[in-house]
Amino acid sequence: SQELEQSPQSLIVQEGKNLTINCTSSKTLYGLYWYKQKYGEGLIFLMMLQKGGEEKSHEKITAKLDEKKQQSSLHITASQPSHAGIYLCGADRYNNDMRFGAGTRLTVKP
Amino acid sequence: NAGVTQTPKFRVLKTGQSMTLLCAQDMNHEYMYWYRQDPGMGLRLIHYSVGEGTTAKGEVPDGYNVSRLKKQNFLLGLESAAPSQTSVYFCASSYRGRGTEAFFGQGTRLTVV
């Protein structure tokens, strides 16, 4: 199993609906990152969370970090077709490398 | 601003052939990473470097070698390609590792036949 578990693996929502993607770490979190990947392209940085309880927003996307539970959630409000893609969470490890989850594939139906 | 540039973007290799993937960054970043992305597996770390002249193994290092002779370049080598190495390879760099965002290249799609 992977160090970072993302759920769900895929998600299909109607445009305008809210959605949440979760990321759970099996090891201590030193920093948690959210990236978005459009099909066939590189990763685009969304947000970085470092402290327990921290919450950040970028346009209609909000991410929270629960350090005690070693979890982060990504919430999209009023989804749009432009939100479609693969969302990946990444985490710093104690030895300075960075690991990623398997990703959540989001489809937004117009 | 070029950011992180990967060369080549596509490549087809025959089993047993060798090749080198080049990653170049122009942001003066200390840390550089090589990942592979396979369906359902997300990004898996192959090797990484915390500075010029250093390299370290990641999750899936077998069958790959790396070198960081210059700060701006990180090379990934396949000495004897195998079909299991068919994947999309991504390079990334970050200013100082932990606590700093990583910037990614556009990927190299490698097929080994």
Interface residues (C-beta under 8 A of the other chain):
Chain A: Q2 L4 Q6 Q9 Y30 G31 Y33 Y35 G40 E41 G42 L43 I44 F45 M48 Q50 L88 G90 D92 N95 N96 D97 M98 R99 F100 G101 A102 G103
Chain B: V4 Y31 Y33 Y35 G40 M41 G42 L43 R44 L45 Y48 V50 A56 G58 E59 F90 A92 S94 G97 R98 G99 E101 A102 F103 F104 G105 Q106 G107
